[in-house]
Amino acid sequence: MEQMHKGQKIGGVFTKTAYAMVAREIGENFELSCNSEHIKNRMKTLKKNFYAAQEVLQNGSGFGFNESTQMIEATTEVWTTYTKAHPGASQLRHKPIRNYDKLSILLGKDRATGSLAAGAKERQLRWAQEQNLDDTIPLGSSQHGIRDETFAYVENEATTETSFSSADASVSAPKSNKETKKRKAKYADIVSEELRSIRVGMDAVVAALDRSNLQNYTEEQLFEEIAKVGGMSDVSHMKAYQALTGDVSAARAFLACPIDRRKLWLSVKFGPTFFDA
């Protein structure tokens, strides 16, 4: 999200600098071997899962997204009907889609209106203004070392002039060493703040990656887990399977419970008569 707001997503595609910055921050902060290709592959997986979920929610009937469980929910009948026509969607039934709202902003198509509809230059300018700069940075000017693609400032050693924008005209004037040092200090502060923001973003990314590694169960795997519960008849096993496939939240709670406590959990959840043959 941070890289997109800083203009690192151009024409719907993240720049090489965006991938490199993310990979570098992960490597430095978490002592992991990470490069741009790792980040690109992870983004491909996120896109695949997001677009599959988006297809169900936008084009399916009777589906809703539960913010608490971060999962797509619907009745058993709705899921059965939909997965018959779209077999690949069955994996989404018990699979959480973490940060769906953020992914819809990050991966969704650009809208014609709204704050995120601004182009790379506009987003860069907005970000610079938030740093309380006194002067407007001439975005897109290679003469002064600012490049659209990376929003990276590189000092131009061949000139001592700095460009300023005003409402009426652009005026170039030589600067004293004191003023030049002051401006350099401002840019150093910008870079420092950018790195701090990236670190915060990386913490969120790593946390999301950890959560996404949680075991996701298919209906077949759910049945296998139910069958592991001892002291239950085949009829009771089928009752449990029928009840849990129709209640996603209950299914997740059941799977999170230790195996030796699952029978007790079922009894508390559905009552002791649940085990009558």
C-alpha positions as CSV (number, residue, x, y, z in Angstrom):
1,M,0.0,0.0,0.0
2,E,2.8,2.4,0.9
3,Q,4.6,1.9,-2.3
4,M,1.4,2.5,-4.3
5,H,0.7,5.8,-2.5
6,K,4.3,6.9,-3.3
7,G,3.7,6.5,-7.0
8,Q,5.5,3.1,-7.4
9,K,2.6,1.6,-9.2
10,I,2.4,3.0,-12.7
11,G,-0.2,1.8,-15.3
12,G,-1.4,-0.9,-12.9
13,V,2.1,-2.4,-12.5
14,F,4.5,-2.0,-9.6
15,T,8.0,-0.6,-10.5
16,K,11.2,-2.6,-10.1
17,T,12.2,-0.2,-7.4
18,A,9.0,-1.1,-5.4
19,Y,9.9,-4.8,-5.5
20,A,13.5,-4.1,-4.6
21,M,12.7,-1.9,-1.7
22,V,10.2,-4.4,-0.2
23,A,12.7,-7.3,-0.6
24,R,15.5,-5.3,0.9
25,E,13.5,-4.2,3.9
26,I,12.4,-7.8,4.6
27,G,16.0,-9.0,4.3
28,E,17.4,-6.4,6.6
29,N,14.7,-6.4,9.3
30,F,14.0,-10.2,9.5
31,E,17.4,-11.6,8.4
32,L,15.7,-13.5,5.5
33,S,17.1,-14.3,2.1
34,C,14.6,-12.3,0.0
35,N,14.8,-10.8,-3.5
36,S,12.5,-9.1,-6.0
37,E,11.5,-12.5,-7.5
38,H,10.3,-13.7,-4.1
39,I,8.1,-10.7,-3.8
40,K,6.8,-11.0,-7.3
41,N,5.9,-14.6,-6.8
42,R,4.1,-13.8,-3.6
43,M,2.2,-11.0,-5.4
44,K,1.1,-13.5,-8.1
45,T,-0.3,-15.8,-5.4
46,L,-2.1,-12.9,-3.7
47,K,-3.6,-11.8,-7.1
48,K,-4.8,-15.3,-7.9
49,N,-6.5,-15.8,-4.6
50,F,-8.0,-12.3,-4.6
51,Y,-9.4,-12.4,-8.1
52,A,-10.9,-15.9,-7.4
53,A,-12.6,-14.5,-4.3
54,Q,-13.7,-11.3,-6.1
55,E,-15.3,-13.4,-8.8
56,V,-17.4,-15.3,-6.3
57,L,-18.5,-12.2,-4.4
58,Q,-19.3,-10.0,-7.4
59,N,-20.8,-12.6,-9.7
60,G,-22.1,-15.3,-7.3
61,S,-25.6,-15.0,-5.7
62,G,-26.1,-15.4,-2.0
63,F,-22.4,-14.9,-1.0
64,G,-21.1,-12.5,1.6
65,F,-17.7,-11.6,3.1
66,N,-17.4,-12.0,6.9
67,E,-15.0,-9.4,8.2
68,S,-14.5,-11.3,11.5
69,T,-13.4,-14.6,9.9
70,Q,-12.1,-13.1,6.7
71,M,-13.9,-15.7,4.8
72,I,-16.6,-15.9,2.1
73,E,-19.8,-17.3,3.6
74,A,-23.0,-18.7,2.2
75,T,-25.4,-21.5,2.9
76,T,-24.5,-25.1,1.9
77,E,-27.0,-25.1,-0.9
78,V,-25.6,-21.9,-2.4
79,W,-22.0,-23.3,-2.2
80,T,-23.1,-26.6,-3.7
81,T,-24.8,-25.0,-6.6
82,Y,-22.0,-22.6,-7.3
83,T,-19.2,-25.1,-7.1
84,K,-20.9,-27.5,-9.5
85,A,-20.6,-24.7,-12.1
86,H,-17.2,-23.5,-10.8
87,P,-15.3,-26.5,-9.3
88,G,-12.2,-24.4,-8.7
89,A,-14.1,-22.2,-6.3
90,S,-14.5,-25.0,-3.8
91,Q,-11.1,-24.2,-2.2
92,L,-12.5,-20.8,-1.1
93,R,-15.2,-22.3,1.1
94,H,-12.9,-22.9,4.1
95,K,-10.1,-20.6,3.1
96,P,-9.6,-17.1,4.7
97,I,-8.9,-14.2,2.4
98,R,-6.8,-12.0,4.6
99,N,-7.0,-8.2,4.2
100,Y,-9.6,-8.4,1.4
101,D,-10.5,-4.7,1.6
102,K,-6.8,-3.7,1.3
103,L,-6.3,-6.1,-1.6
104,S,-9.3,-4.7,-3.4
105,I,-7.5,-1.3,-3.3
106,L,-4.1,-2.7,-4.1
107,L,-5.0,-5.1,-6.9
108,G,-8.4,-3.8,-8.0
109,K,-8.8,-1.8,-11.2
110,D,-8.2,2.0,-11.0
111,R,-11.3,4.1,-10.5
112,A,-12.0,7.3,-12.3
113,T,-12.7,9.1,-9.1
114,G,-11.5,9.1,-5.5
115,S,-8.1,9.8,-3.9
116,L,-6.6,6.7,-5.4
117,A,-7.5,7.7,-8.9
118,A,-4.6,10.1,-9.0
119,G,-1.6,9.2,-11.2
120,A,1.9,8.6,-10.1
121,K,2.9,12.2,-10.2
122,E,-0.1,13.3,-8.2
123,R,0.5,10.7,-5.5
124,Q,4.2,11.7,-5.3
125,L,3.2,15.4,-5.0
126,R,0.6,14.6,-2.3
127,W,3.2,12.6,-0.3
128,A,5.8,15.3,-0.6
129,Q,3.3,17.9,0.6
130,E,2.5,15.8,3.6
131,Q,6.2,16.2,4.7
132,N,5.6,19.9,5.2
133,L,8.0,21.0,2.5
134,D,8.1,24.7,1.9
135,D,8.7,24.4,-1.8
136,T,7.0,22.4,-4.5
137,I,9.2,19.6,-5.9
138,P,9.2,19.7,-9.7
139,L,8.1,16.1,-10.3
140,G,9.2,14.3,-13.5
141,S,12.2,16.5,-14.0
142,S,15.3,14.6,-14.9
143,Q,17.3,17.8,-14.9
144,H,17.1,18.0,-11.1
145,G,17.5,14.3,-10.4
146,I,13.8,13.3,-9.7
147,R,12.5,10.4,-11.7
148,D,8.9,9.4,-12.0
149,E,9.6,5.7,-12.1
150,T,11.4,5.5,-8.7
151,F,10.6,8.8,-6.9
152,A,14.3,8.7,-5.9
153,Y,16.2,11.9,-5.5
154,V,19.8,11.9,-6.9
155,E,21.9,15.0,-6.4
156,N,22.9,16.7,-9.6
157,E,26.6,17.6,-9.1
158,A,26.7,19.5,-12.4
159,T,24.5,22.3,-11.1
160,T,24.0,24.4,-8.0
161,E,20.6,25.7,-9.1
162,T,17.3,24.4,-7.7
163,S,14.0,24.8,-9.5
164,F,11.0,26.3,-7.8
165,S,7.4,26.3,-9.0
166,S,5.0,29.2,-8.4
167,A,1.5,30.1,-9.6
168,D,2.8,32.6,-12.1
169,A,6.2,31.4,-13.4
170,S,9.2,29.1,-12.8
171,V,12.4,30.9,-11.6
172,S,15.8,29.4,-11.3
173,A,18.4,31.0,-9.1
174,P,21.8,30.0,-7.5
175,K,21.7,29.0,-3.9
176,S,24.2,29.6,-1.1
177,N,25.9,26.7,0.6
178,K,23.8,27.2,3.7
179,E,20.5,27.0,1.7
180,T,21.8,24.0,-0.3
181,K,22.7,22.2,2.9
182,K,19.2,23.0,4.3
183,R,17.5,21.5,1.3
184,K,19.7,18.4,1.5
185,A,18.7,18.0,5.1
186,K,15.0,18.2,4.0
187,Y,15.5,15.4,1.4
188,A,17.4,13.3,4.0
189,D,14.4,13.6,6.3
190,I,12.1,12.5,3.4
191,V,14.2,9.4,2.8
192,S,14.3,8.6,6.5
193,E,10.6,8.9,6.8
194,E,10.1,6.8,3.6
195,L,12.2,4.0,5.1
196,R,10.4,4.2,8.4
197,S,7.1,3.8,6.6
198,I,8.4,0.9,4.6
199,R,9.5,-0.9,7.8
200,V,6.0,-0.5,9.2
201,G,4.5,-1.8,6.0
202,M,6.9,-4.8,6.0
203,D,5.8,-5.7,9.6
204,A,2.2,-5.9,8.3
205,V,3.3,-7.9,5.3
206,V,5.2,-10.5,7.3
207,A,2.3,-10.8,9.8
208,A,-0.1,-11.3,6.8
209,L,2.2,-13.9,5.4
210,D,2.3,-15.8,8.7
211,R,-1.4,-15.8,8.9
212,S,-1.8,-17.0,5.4
213,N,0.3,-20.0,6.2
214,L,-2.4,-21.3,8.5
215,Q,-3.8,-24.7,7.5
216,N,-6.8,-24.5,5.1
217,Y,-9.1,-27.5,5.0
218,T,-11.1,-28.9,2.2
219,E,-14.4,-30.7,2.9
220,E,-12.6,-34.0,2.5
221,Q,-10.0,-33.0,5.1
222,L,-12.7,-31.8,7.4
223,F,-14.4,-35.3,7.3
224,E,-11.1,-37.0,8.0
225,E,-10.6,-34.8,11.1
226,I,-14.1,-35.6,12.3
227,A,-13.4,-39.4,11.8
228,K,-10.4,-39.1,14.2
229,V,-12.8,-38.4,17.1
230,G,-13.1,-41.6,19.0
231,G,-16.2,-42.9,20.8
232,M,-18.6,-41.8,18.1
233,S,-20.8,-43.9,15.8
234,D,-20.9,-43.5,12.1
235,V,-24.2,-41.7,12.4
236,S,-22.7,-39.3,14.8
237,H,-19.8,-38.7,12.5
238,M,-22.2,-37.9,9.7
239,K,-24.2,-35.5,11.9
240,A,-21.0,-33.7,12.8
241,Y,-20.0,-33.4,9.2
242,Q,-23.4,-32.1,8.1
243,A,-23.4,-29.5,10.9
244,L,-19.9,-28.3,10.4
245,T,-20.0,-28.0,6.6
246,G,-23.0,-25.7,7.1
247,D,-21.3,-23.5,9.7
248,V,-17.9,-22.2,8.7
249,S,-17.2,-20.5,12.1
250,A,-18.1,-23.7,14.0
251,A,-15.9,-25.7,11.6
252,R,-12.9,-23.5,12.3
253,A,-13.4,-23.7,16.0
254,F,-13.7,-27.5,15.8
255,L,-10.5,-27.8,13.9
256,A,-8.7,-25.5,16.3
257,C,-9.6,-27.7,19.2
258,P,-7.2,-30.5,20.3
259,I,-8.3,-33.9,19.0
260,D,-8.7,-35.4,22.5
261,R,-11.1,-32.5,23.3
262,R,-13.2,-32.5,20.1
263,K,-15.9,-34.9,21.3
264,L,-16.4,-32.7,24.4
265,W,-16.5,-29.6,22.2
266,L,-19.2,-31.2,20.0
267,S,-21.2,-32.2,23.0
268,V,-21.1,-28.6,24.4
269,K,-21.8,-27.1,21.0
270,F,-24.7,-29.3,19.9
271,G,-25.8,-31.1,23.1
272,P,-25.3,-34.7,24.4
273,T,-28.2,-36.0,22.2
274,F,-26.0,-35.2,19.2
275,F,-24.3,-38.6,19.8
276,D,-27.6,-40.7,19.8
277,A,-27.4,-43.3,17.1
